[in-house]
Amino acid sequence: MQIEPGVSLKPYNTFGLPAVAGQLVRIRSEADARAVVDHPELGLAPKFVLGGGSNVILTRDMPELVLKVEIPGMRLVAETDRAVIVEFGAGERWHDAVAWTLDQGWPGLENMALIPGTVGAAPVQNIGAYGLELQDRFESLDTVDLVTGRTVTLNAAQCKFAYRDSIFKRALAGKSLITRVRLRLPKRWQPVLGYLDLERKMEETGKHQPDARTIFDWVCSIRRAKLPDPAQIGNVGSFFKNPVVTPEQCRDIIARDPHVVHYPLEDGRFKLAAGWLIDACGWKGKTVGHAGVYDKQALVLVNRGGAIGSEVQTLARAIQESVYGRFGIRLEMEPVMV
Ligand SMILES: Cc1cc2nc3c(=O)[nH]c(=O)nc-3n(C[C@H](O)[C@H](O)[C@H](O)COP(=O)(O)OP(=O)(O)OC[C@H]3O[C@@H](n4cnc5c(N)ncnc54)[C@H](O)[C@@H]3O)c2cc1C
């Protein structure tokens, strides 16, 4: 195990924020994670687990020991009449995992193509896109407890998945390091197409029964057109969750503005489009310091060049306050603010 002192984290977060880790250790296996916990000094140090840095806002240098997860591996672990179970090392890039399953002839993840970051972070906020969430394909995962060093396997119920949420953002936040993730891909594949952008693609191309590879290509092209590429413009994707409200709250908001974009949920509640709320408050294209709101999509905050974490924090809070002032809705941030 190599301890790297004074490591710049700027290349390791997609917003491109400056921060220095006092000490950083690369975790390339489960044994590496256990070795850190068993280490006489490092074992006691506060720790921060870092994947691809595409969902963190670094507002300060990191006195914590940064554990950068780089565990490799993609393999088939089981096959039944109904499904294949595949396992990934937590350090694999999520998009590479999606592409690999398709190359093997196992569809099921295509709607989540091109989401940045690592496989190990995917369960943390139960990533999702274009009508599919990680929990829809999840089998189980392994973690190393960062206090005891014990390996623990969790199933979906134990992970407590919810919309952009899981036990890893709550009771287990900062307490465990995910080392391996197993996904279940059903052999009787059904395309997931009930999403406006995908419906438009079907109309444009005349392909009404697209295969998984076609959906993968569509999702990649839609995402490239809509979202800024972090390699060009620093960002962390959607900055706020879409708020979920009761029918009464929804009626109240519609009374304030009848154009508010809202979708009914199966449980009777409504999901509001956070991007629309932010846009309605006049934030699209605005800048605070060196951070700003993306001109094409108000849900995405961007680095206009040289931004620091506290500027992003100030901008995010100002947006929250104005949305609360106008609509009475508290927007919840999606990325982890450190
Ligand atoms: C352009 C863009 C588009 C995006 N689109 C989407 C989208 O469509 N849907 C979506 O859900 N998200 C999206 N995101 C957000 C982000 O890609 C996901 O949340 C991703 O899963 C984060 O992965 P990461 O490896 O970069 O995690 P990091 O940013 O490194 O970490 C995020 C959190 O997970 C924890 N963590 C990371 N790895 C581990 C591990 N192995 N064990 C325990 N905890 C860990 C960290 O401590 C931190 O709290 C987007 C981001 C960008 C930049």
The ligand as a Gaussian input file, in Angstrom:
#p B3LYP/6-31G(d) Opt

LIG

0 1
 C      -22.305000      15.093000     -17.087000
 C      -22.872000      14.299000     -15.935000
 C      -24.068000      13.606000     -16.109000
 C      -24.599000      12.852000     -15.048000
 N      -25.765000      12.163000     -15.278000
 C      -26.301000      11.407000     -14.293000
 C      -27.501000      10.667000     -14.527000
 O      -28.060000      10.670000     -15.605000
 N      -28.004000       9.953000     -13.503000
 C      -27.389000       9.899000     -12.279000
 O      -27.904000       9.207000     -11.389000
 N      -26.245000      10.576000     -12.030000
 C      -25.683000      11.326000     -13.000000
 N      -24.517000      12.027000     -12.773000
 C      -23.917000      11.993000     -11.423000
 C      -22.778000      10.946000     -11.271000
 O      -22.281000      10.560000     -12.525000
 C      -23.225000       9.694000     -10.529000
 O      -23.729000      10.030000      -9.261000
 C      -22.075000       8.683000     -10.346000
 O      -22.585000       7.474000      -9.838000
 C      -20.966000       9.195000      -9.413000
 O      -19.888000       8.296000      -9.545000
 P      -18.418000       8.679000      -9.086000
 O      -17.587000       7.444000      -9.196000
 O      -17.938000       9.832000      -9.879000
 O      -18.665000       9.056000      -7.571000
 P      -17.938000      10.199000      -6.696000
 O      -18.370000      11.540000      -7.218000
 O      -16.491000       9.948000      -6.616000
 O      -18.622000       9.947000      -5.275000
 C      -19.983000      10.209000      -5.065000
 C      -20.346000       9.721000      -3.658000
 O      -20.236000       8.306000      -3.604000
 C      -19.285000       7.909000      -2.624000
 N      -18.547000       6.768000      -3.201000
 C      -17.901000       6.740000      -4.380000
 N      -17.392000       5.511000      -4.600000
 C      -17.712000       4.758000      -3.534000
 C      -17.457000       3.414000      -3.152000
 N      -16.769000       2.567000      -3.929000
 N      -17.919000       2.982000      -1.958000
 C      -18.612000       3.812000      -1.116000
 N      -18.897000       5.099000      -1.433000
 C      -18.450000       5.560000      -2.628000
 C      -18.415000       9.122000      -2.366000
 O      -17.873000       9.090000      -1.060000
 C      -19.414000      10.239000      -2.561000
 O      -20.162000      10.399000      -1.379000
 C      -23.942000      12.785000     -13.807000
 C      -22.729000      13.486000     -13.639000
 C      -22.205000      14.228000     -14.689000
 C      -20.888000      14.924000     -14.510000

